[in-house]
Amino acid sequence: MKYAERIRALREDHDKTQSEIAALLNIGQRTYCDYELGKTRIPVDSLITLAKLYNVSMDYICGISDVCCPFPRNTQ
């Protein structure tokens, strides 16, 4: 599963709209839609924001892992 499919599935699992996520990322809804469709590459800082929001690892969002691990928190 590609990251575009993962971010859509995560958004839907959390009952969020594209507009809500776009506002969080400070982008337009159309741009976020293009991320989910795989038409536009999503910037790394946006991926990090989504990983924190959904509490999943970057590996999971990027499709490197199918294990939905929590986003690593700084324990210092």
C-alpha positions in Angstrom: 0.0 0.0 0.0 1.4 3.4 -1.0 1.6 6.3 1.4 -1.3 8.0 -0.6 -3.5 5.1 0.3 -2.3 5.0 3.9 -3.0 8.7 4.6 -6.5 8.4 3.2 -7.2 5.2 5.2 -5.8 6.9 8.4 -7.9 10.0 7.8 -11.1 8.0 7.3 -10.3 5.8 10.3 -10.1 9.0 12.4 -13.4 10.4 10.9 -11.5 13.5 9.6 -12.3 15.4 6.4 -9.8 16.4 3.8 -10.5 20.0 4.7 -9.7 19.4 8.4 -6.4 17.8 7.6 -5.6 20.4 4.9 -6.2 23.2 7.5 -3.9 21.4 10.0 -1.1 21.2 7.3 -1.8 24.8 6.2 -2.6 23.9 2.7 -5.6 23.9 0.5 -8.1 21.0 0.4 -7.3 20.4 -3.3 -3.6 20.1 -2.5 -4.4 17.5 0.2 -6.7 15.7 -2.2 -3.8 15.5 -4.7 -1.6 13.9 -1.9 -4.3 11.2 -1.4 -4.5 10.6 -5.1 -0.7 10.4 -5.4 -0.6 13.3 -7.9 1.6 15.4 -5.7 4.3 14.2 -3.4 3.7 15.1 0.2 6.5 17.0 2.0 8.4 15.3 4.8 7.3 17.8 7.4 3.7 17.1 6.5 4.3 13.4 6.8 5.7 14.0 10.3 2.7 16.0 11.3 0.4 13.3 10.1 2.4 10.6 11.9 2.1 12.6 15.1 -1.6 13.2 14.6 -2.5 9.6 13.9 0.2 8.3 16.4 1.8 6.0 13.8 5.3 5.6 12.6 6.7 7.1 9.5 7.5 3.6 8.3 3.8 2.7 8.5 2.7 5.8 6.6 5.3 5.3 3.9 4.4 1.7 3.5 7.8 0.3 4.6 6.1 -1.5 7.4 2.6 -3.0 7.8 2.9 -2.8 11.6 1.1 0.3 12.9 3.6 1.3 15.6 3.1 4.5 17.7 5.0 7.6 16.6 8.2 7.7 18.7 8.1 10.2 21.5 11.1 12.0 23.0 11.4 10.5 26.5 14.0 13.0 27.7 
